[in-house]
Amino acid sequence: MAVAMAMNSVSLNWVPPSFTKKANYVTHSTELAPPSAFSSQNSLTYTKETISNEENNCKRRLLLLGVGAITANLLPANSLLAEEIPQNYRAFVDIPDGYSYYYPSDWREFDFRGHDSAFKDRFLQLQNVRVRFIPTDKQDIHELGPIEEVVYNLVNHVYAAPNQMVNKLDMQERTSEGKNYYTFEYELTSPNYASASFATIAIGNGRYYTLVVGALERRWRRLRNKLKVVADSFKVLDI
């Protein structure tokens, strides 16, 4: 049974390493700090903590909102720490589960059933990003097959409901730090509404990761470039 603890607006000037096993790090600067100790002028706001037993398939999360530069002593060495975060985005870094991505800074965290992390627009719930993973014995995304075959199977047989029409728009492959990623764009049309999404999939750490970020189709032209940043930012971290 999950045991949840919530605290609001509690200022922390120091966070012990045990608090960093699962954290959302947010900085108001556009760059994550290099390894350093906390500045006496910087603090972290502890906004939410949820602890549960992993053996019962419940997740544990600590959400930390940084007012200034974060200490990278609490993070493993990774090129993400040296990258510049795009303006109007924040970085989500999940150390124990081995992944990271950017999301729009005005989105908020929410629980999306069956997913490990998720953020959504404050007013339009169908504008969201979510990440999930499942165990796999495969070592690389190429073992799933060519990108065209993988995308067809996912969009038509996993993402689409029986009453939805599918339109696959684009697909791309990239390699970052020795890991391969498939990113693809697709539309799903239902009798009552239509949506468009980007999905990025990757394999690492014995896990098959999937990030999906999307919105209603009627807003897609306006939001597409903004959400593509999220899809392209997804990275698998070594754990």
Secondary structure, 3 states (H helix, E strand, C coil): CCEEECCCCEEECCCCHHHHCCEECCCCCCECCCCCCCCCCCCEEEEEEEECCHHHCCCCEEEEEECCCCCHHHCCCCHHHHCECCCCEEEEEECCCCEEEEEECCCEECCCCCCCEEEECCCCCCCEEEEEEEECCCCCHHHHCCHHHHHHHHHHHHHCCCCCEEEEEEEEEEEECCEEEEEEEEEEECCCCEEEEEEEEEEECCEEEEEEEEEEHHHHHHHHHHHHHHHHHCEECCC
